[in-house]
Amino acid sequence: MTASPQSRFAIIFVFITVLLDMVGFGLIIPVQPALIEQVANVDVAHASVIGGWMFFAFSAAQFLLGPTLGNLSDAYGRRPLLLLAVFGLGVDYLITAFAPSVGWLFVGRTLAGVCGASYVIANAFIADITPPEGRAKAFGMMGAAFGLGFVIGPALGGLLGAFGPRVPFYAAACVSLINFTFGYFILPETLAAEKRRPFEMARANPVGTFRIFAQYRQVLPLCMVLTMYFFATSVYPAIWPFWSTAKFGWGPSLIGTTLAAFGITMAVSQGLLTGPLVKRLGEWNLALVGLVSGMASCVAYGFASGLPWVLVILIVHAPEGFVHPMLSAMMSREVPENAQGELQGGLGSLMNVAMMLGTVFYSQAFGYFMQENPIYVSPGAGFFIAGALLAITLLALLVFHHSQRKT
């Protein structure tokens, strides 16, 4: 069945929306030290502490609001919630661009977290219009949008940041508001009125969401695996700029470039390879390949001696991008169609609470292992810890898969 032009435009809009979510996440990384130093009038050491708590505010907002947005979309439809989130993201970029104080930077990061949860609704939108057997590929495309956003965000931040740390946010605000206008005219509603359900606050909070998930077979164990994965891989936003500066002496431009290269490898692997590899290997095996790749890459980053090695590792690292879409696709088949928004909201909250705690953990670990201590002194220690945690995650998935084959 051929998709209508309106449907194709709607999918483009959703892809761009998810892309912009990740652009906003990556945009601030290369310019964050300079922006905080400028606004707070502090040195880089104090700026890193403030930056860690800004990330905490961002993730906390996504954790708390992800289930609410997902459930609201199950009650009132995908279109109004998605448009509201996109418009709010544009406003957030303007707040950050004009922020006169650290308090306003926190307001901007918090609003970015709330509106950045739009990927929850975007995933529910995709689930509405995609049959179950095609969702692994569709979620892979959304994963490609995440990867591409992580290309554009750091690259844009590094490029425009040369004109001042606020300039990238003016550009991002313009793109978000243009996307809102585009979506207002072409985005259809995908959740029919008869499939909607009343909004219930008990279901629209993280704890309520987790209780409801207990009734769906396989969801909770896979949620545990996904949470462990998110916690382990939060090492990258937590310490990449600090690790690369301390170990290699990189500046913002090179930090942004390597993060962009990271996003390119993820986008290419997910966008081009997910469909063919799912058909050949299956969702379970592809998730396992991704975890092995992530574990090996973390250890390799810890031992890397310079830029050439990092670029080689980025290629080896690419298959890790399969983990999230494969596990999401498996879980989406375990819940009814009118609970897809709730599922994606819960998964979004899991991701953000894991990254929220993981970022704080790895930031503290980086500081500890960069100073004299009785254990080990190295800027790469955080990557070794992440590799060990991914090994435990891989073991948990293997145990669960084995138990499912026996039943």
Buried (B, 14 or more C-beta within 10 A) or exposed (E): EEEEEEBEBBBBBBBBBBBBBBBBBBBBBBBBBBBBBBBBEBEEEEBBEBBBBBBBBBBBBBBBBBBBBBBBBBBBBBBBBBBBBBBBBBBBBBBBBEBEEBEBBBBBBBBBBBBBBBBBBBBBBBBBBBEEEBBBBBBBBBBBBBBBBBBBBBBBBBBBBEEBBBBBBBBBBEBBBEBBEBBEEBBBBBBEEEBBBEBEEEBBBBEBBBEBBEEBEBBBBBBBBBBBBBBBBBBBBBBBBBBBBBBBEBEBBBBBBBBBBBBBBBBBBBBEBBBEBBEEBEBBBBBBBBBBBBBBBBBBBBEBEEBEEBBEBBEBBBBBBBBBBBBBBBBBBBBEEBBBBBBBBBBBBBBBBBBBBBBBBBBEBBBBBBEEEEEEEBBBBBBBBBBBBBBEBBEBBBEBBEEEEEE
